[in-house]
Amino acid sequence: MSTVLESSINIEKVLQNLNIKTTNYGVSTGNNWFGNGGHIESYSPVDGKLISKVTTATVENYNKVIKTALDAFVYWRNVPAPKRGEIIRQFGNKLREKKNDLGKLVSYEMGKSLQEGYGEVQEMIDICDFAVGLSRQLYGLTMHSERPQHRMYEQWHPLGIVGIISSFNFPVAVWSWNFAIAAVCGDVCIWKPSSKTPISAIAVQNIFNEVIKENNLPEGISSLIVCDRKIGDLLVNDHHVPLISATGSTAMGREIGQKVAKRFGKTILELGGNNAIIVTPSADLDLAIPAIVFGAVGTAGQRCTTTRRLIIHESIYQDVKQRLINAYKQLRIGNPLDPQNHVGPLIDKAAVKTYLNAIEQIIAQGGKMVVPGGVLEGPGYESECYVKPCIAEVNPEMGIVQEETFAPILYLMKYQTLEEAIEIQNSVPQGLSSSIMSLNLREVEYFLSVNGSDCGIANVNIGTSGAEIGGAFGGEKETGGGRESGSDSWKAYMRRQTNTINFGTQLPLAQGIKFEI
């Protein structure tokens, strides 16, 4: 593992192109920016330097955002869905124009590789394209009535305000999964971004504000509110917000879920992942090893779909382990804006502390470090957020293995039968993503069957990360059970209404009931 040259990207120019100032207001309902709360300072984990400051929201600011959103919803829900799709199409085109700058900012503020920063913006573009097509496909059903001269059908109406709470690891893409779909469905959105990556969110809001202005649309279709937890709780508890979509830890999701359920609201929760890959004797290891390594070290292990557990058949265990050791020796750790680097920093020093604590627990619980970890020091590592991706041999029942550690730590374990491997995979509380590396049809089909993976995502001969926007994204168990992005996830952002029309002259009742007066 080694570092390479520093990036030559001009961050100041990037910020200027995205209309980011030295100090920014953190609240926007459209073209109107305000905020008179405290300040958040966003430091880059790449070099530890201050990117910009943000003035956060107060209760007064929040109330203004809610009122503006409620007014906007009355307008937006009456705009035909294909016309709403046209606005999202224009937004997607704006993102195409700003992709390079926004991708660089995402990489610099969050610490992911430059290619992943670009990829995140591409996800935003892709979901906009998906939403444009969806705007003409918000289909209901027609059902046959048991009563003569009656017609039954169902239709879908927008919910209202959608509150979107996003995480630092995907500071812009996951918001877009929600916003693009919700917008074409006729909802308006209020976005609370992570306080660790507020500048990327402000840049995105600036871009959408251009679309609002150019189309002479009212404010409040998309609002941004950078705030502390107190103001965030107002959003979660607000009965004016029928749906909260939140991405984050299981602990956070459990708290939000309870609060929203208490007021009979709806939630989409995308929470923890403890994802595993099963490697069978028939696996193509030349294909499997790159998938495993990318899944384990991509975004420095800070993806909810990061590969954290590797369940290897005992007959190929030593071979796979040695291949991984050799692969990890080739990893380059350093400035993620340099495209030659594979691994960037963790988000902050608190994340580094969590990483080091996990390694301590691995050893204390009887694990063995195969590729040792540690914090990197010296030129290029001034932020103190760069760590070594590491590999540990563990017992699958160890307490630390049952937890999600948001860091590049990969656990190795053996299995004898496929049933045992699946039992190990499913034994953790989380249920987001899973994968099997196998060329054996029976193994593959068993893994995908009702007896196989219990995760929301089950892949074959690819890794656990890198989901496409066309499929519904989400997991089971403590991952939350929600679904975002593709397939029919749009239904979560709308309310279903069943309609029955009597076009006859009689009033027959259902179930043959007679009522005469």
N, C-alpha and C positions, 0 to 999 in steps of 0.2 A: 504494500500500500504506500502510495506516495502522493505528494502534491505536485501541481504543475504551475504554469505561468498564471499570473494574475490577469483578470479581465481588463480589457481596454474599453469597455462600454462606458459611455458618458451618461451616468445616472442623472446628472443635473439636466441634461438635454431631454432625457426621457420624461422627467417630471414636468418640465416646461411644456412638452408636447401634449401631456395629459392634463394640463391646467391645474397642476398641483402646486400649491404655494408653500411658503415657509410655515405659515400657520393657516389651517383650514377650518372652516365651520363644519361641524359634524352632522348637521341635520339639513335635509333637503326634501321638499315635496314636489320638486320639478326644477324650475329655474331659480327658485327662491332658496338661498342658503342662509342658515341662521344657527343659533346655539349660543347659550350664555351660561353653560355649566363650567365644570372644571376642565383640565387639559389632560390629554393622553399623548405621550411621546412615543413614536414608533421608531425603534432602532432595528437596523438590519442585522440578522445573525451572520451575514456574510462577512462583514468587517467591523461590526459593532458601532457603526456610525449612525447618527440621528438622521432619519429620512425627512420627517416633518412632524409638526404638532397638530393636534385636533382639539377644537373646542367642543365639548360634549353637550348632551341634551339635559335639560331640566324637566321637571314635571310640567311646567307651563309649555315648554317646547313640545313635549309628548302630546299633550292635549290638543295643541294646534295641528299636529300631524294626524291625529285620529279624526278630527273634524274635517280636515281637508280630504282625507281618504274616504270618509263617508259620503261627502258631497261628490267626489269623483266617481264613486261606485254607481251612484244614481245615473250619471251620464254614461259611463263606460259599459254598463250592462245592457244599454239600449243600442249600442253600436253593433251592427251585424258582425257575427264572428269572422267572416272573411275579411272585413274591413279592419278588425282587430289584428288579424293575421298580417295584414299589410304593414301595420306599424311595427310588428316584430320582424318582418322581413327587412325593413329599413334599419332596424337596430342591428340585425345580423350583418348588414352591409357596413355599418359604422364600425363594428367589431373587426371586420376584415381589414378596414383601413387602419385601425389602431392595433392590430394584432402584435406587431413587433414591439412597439413601445409597452403595451399592456403586459405582454408576456415577460418582458425584461423586468418590469416593476414587480410582478408576481414572484418571479424568481428571486429578486433582490430583497423584497420584504419578507417572504416566507422562508427562503433558503433552498428551494427545490432547484433542480438543474434547469438550465436555460431551455432545453428541449421540452422538459415537463411544463415549464411556464408557458411556452408556445402551445403545447398540447392542451393546457387548461383553457386557453382562449379559444382554441379550435373546438373544444367541447361546447363552449358557449355558442359558437357559430353553428355547429351541428344541431344543437337543440332548438335554435331559432328556425332553422330549415325544417326540422321535424314539426315544430309548432305551427308553422305556416300551412303545411299540408293538413295538419290536424284541424285547423280552423274551418275546414270544409267537411269534416268527418266526425262531428260530435253527434253521433247517431243514437237514437232511441230505438225501441222495439214496438211492434204492433202485435197484440195478443187477441185471440178469438174469445169473445164473451159467451158465457153460457146462456145469456138472455137474448132473445131475438131482437133485431134492429138496435143493437148496441155495438159500439166500437170501443175497444180498450187499447190504450197505448201508453208509453212512458216517454217523458222528455226530461232533459237535464237543464237546470238553471244554475247560474253562478252563485257561489256561496256568499261573497262579500269581500271582506278584508282578509288577506292571508298574511300572517306574520311569519317571516322567514328568519331563523336564527342559524347563522352559518359558523363553521369552524375555521381555524387558522390554516389547516393543512390544504384545503382547497378554498382559498379566500374568495374566489369569484365563480367558479364553475358550478358548484352545487346550488348556489343562489339562482343561477340561470336555469338550472333544471326545473326549479319551482316557478320562477317568475315567468318564463316564456310560456309554459303550459297554462299557468293560472291566468295570465293576461288574455290569451286567446279564448279561454273559457269565460271571460267576462269579469274576473276578479281584479281587485286592486291589491297591491302588496306593500307591506312595510318591512324593510330589511334591517335587522340588527346584526351587523357583522362582528367577527371576533375583534376584541380590543387589541389583539396581537397583530392584526393585519388590516387596520382601518384605511390605510392610504389606497390600497388596491380597490377597496369598495368605493371610496370617494371618486376615484378615476372612472369606474364603471358608471356611477351615477351621473358624472359629468357627460359621459358619452350618451346615455339615454336622454338626458336633459336636452341635448341637441335635437333629438327626434321629436320630443315634446314641443319645442319651440318651432321647429320647421313645419309641423303639422297643426299648429295653433290649438293644441289640446290643453285641457284643464290640468292644473297641478293635482297631484295625489294619485295618479295611476301607479307610479312607483315612487315610494318614499324611502329615504335612508335615515337611520337614527343611530349614531354612534353614542353609546351611553354606558353607564355602569350597571351593576346588577340590579340596583334598586329600580331604575327606569325599565330595565329588561323585565322585571317582575310585573310591572304595570301592563306590559304587552301580553305576557302569559296569562294574566288574570282578567284581562279585559273582555267582557261579554260582547263587545262590538267586533271582536276578532274570532269568527267561528272556527278557523283552522290555524293551528300552529305547526309549522314544519321546522324541526330542529335537528341539527347534526352536532354530535359531540359524544361525550363519554356516557357510559351506561348510568352512572350516578346522576349526571345532569338530566338525562332523559327520564329517569325514574321520578325525579322531582317535578319536572315539567309535566309529565304525563298525569301525575296525580292532581296537580293544580288545574289543568285544563279539564280533566274528567270531572272534577268537582263542580265545575260550572256547565257540564254537559257539552263542552266543546269537542272538536276533533283534533287529532294529532297525526302527523307523519314523523316518525322517529327513526333516524339513522344513527345508530349508536355503536358500541364497541364491536370489534372483530378480533378473533383469535384463530386465524385461518390456517388450514393445513393442506399440504400436498402429500398424497400417498404415491410412493414410487414402487411399482411392481417389478418382478423379474423380467417382464417382457418390455419394459419401458425403453424407448430410444433415448439413451442418456445424452447423446450429442444435442438433442432437442431439449431435454429436461433440465440440464444444468443451467443454461442461460436463463430459462424461465424461472428457476428457483432463485438464482442470484438476483435477478432484477426484482422479483417479488419481495425478496428479503431486504434489499438495500435501497431500492428506489425511494425517492423522497426521504432518504435517511430513516426508513422504517416508520414514517409518520403518515401512512395511509391506513384507512380503516380496513382496506383489503390487503395490507401487507402480509406476506407469507411469514408466519411466526413459528409454525411447527412443521417438521418434515418427518413423515412416517415411512420408513424404508424397510423393504423385505430383508430379512437377515442374510439371505444368500448374496445380496449385492451391496450390503451395508458398507463394508470397508471400501469398496470401489467408489461408491457415491461420496463417501466422506473424504477420500483423498482427492477426488476431482474438485470438490468444493474448496478444500484447503488451497489447492493450486489456483482456483479461480479467484479466491479472496486475495491472494498475493498480488494479483494484477489490478486490483481496484485502485483508482486514483481518487484521493480525497482532497477537496479544496474548493476554491471559489466556484459556485455553481454556474456563474455567468460565463465561465470558460467551458466551451463545449467538449473539451478533452477530458474533463473530470466526470467521474461516475457518481460520486457521493458528496453532497453539500453538508451544511451544518444542521444541528437540531434547532428548533425554533428559539430557544432561550436557555439561560443557565438553569432554570428550574427543571427543564426537560433533561438536561445533562445530569442533574442530581438524581432524577428518577431512573435514568439509565444506569448510573453507577450503583444505586441501591439495588436494582434488579440483579446485577452481576454478583453483588455481595450475597443476595438471597440464593442465587443458583448454587454458589459454592457452599453456603451454610446448609442447604438442603440436600447436599450430596451430589450435585452436578459436577461435571468435568468440562473445563474450558478447552475446546479443541483449537479454536482461533481466539486468542485473548483480546479483550477490549481495552479501553482506556481513552483518556482525553488527549488530544493533540495540542502541542504547544509550539511556539516559534513563529517565524515569519509566515504570514498568510493565515494564521490561526488566532489573530488578536482578539476576536470576539469571544474566545473560550467556549465556543459552541460546537466545535468539530470533534467527533468521536470516531473510534474504530468500529466498523461492523464486526460482530463477533459470532462465534458458533459454540454451542454447548451441547454435550451429551447429557440427557436427562432421563428421569423416570416420568412417564406421562401423568402420574398421580401427584407429582410435586405441586405444592401450592402456587409457586411462582408461575408454573406452566399454565395454570388455570386462569391466570390474569392476562389482561392486555397491557403490555408495556409498549408505549409509543416510541420505539427506538429500534435500531438495526440489530436485534438479537434473534438468532435463529436456533431453535431447539431441534436436536436430532434424537430419534427414538426408533427402536426396531419393532418389527412384527413378524408373525409366522403365517397366519392365514388372513385372507382379505376381510373376513368377518371381524377378526380381531382389530385390523387396521381401521375399519369403519367405526368400531366401538370406541377406539381411542380418539378418532377424529371427533365423534359426536359427544364425547364425555365432558366437554367444556361448556360453560354457561352461554357462550356466545354462539351465533349461528349465521354469520354473514356469507363468507365465500369459502369455497373448497375446490380441490382439483385432484384428479388422478392422472398419473402418467402410466399409460398402458397401451399395448397394441393387441391385447386379448379382448375380443368382443364380449365374452361372458363377464369378464371383470368390469368392463366399462358399463354394460347394461345393469349389472348388479349395483354398481356404485350410483347409478342414476335412478334406480328403482325405489319403491317405497321402503325397502329395507336398507337403503344406502344413505347417502349424505342427507343430513337434516338441515342444511343451509339454504338460504334463499338463492344462492348462486352455486352451481355445481358445474365445473369445467372439465374437459377432457383434453389432455395433451397441450394445454396452455396453463399459465400460472393463475394465481388467485386474483391478481390485480389487472387493471386495464379494461374495465367494462365499457361497452359501447352504449351510446344514448338510445339506441333503438329498442333495447330490452328494459324491462322493469328492473330497477335497482333497489335492493334492500335485503333484509335478513330476518331470521326468526329468533326466538328465545330472547335473551337480553340484548340482542341487536335492535329490537324494537318492533319489528313486524311491519313497518311501513314500506311503501314503494314509491319511487320517484322516477322521473325521466320517461322512458318509452312504454311500449305496449299500451295497455288501457289505464295507465296510472292517472290519466287526466280525470277519471271519475272521482278521485279523492278531492278534487278542487271544485266539484259541483254537487248540487243536491238533486236527487232523483224524485220525480213527481209522476205518479200514476194517474191517468185520466180516463174516465169512462163517459161516453157520450151516448145518450138515448135519442135516436132520431125517429122513433116511432110515436104512436098515439096512445100506447098502453104503458103501464108502470109495473112490469114484472120485477119481482125481487129476487135476489140471489138465493141460492140453496132451496128454491121452490117455496119460500115463505109466502104465506097469504096474509094480507092485511087489507080489510075492507071497511070503509066508513060510508 
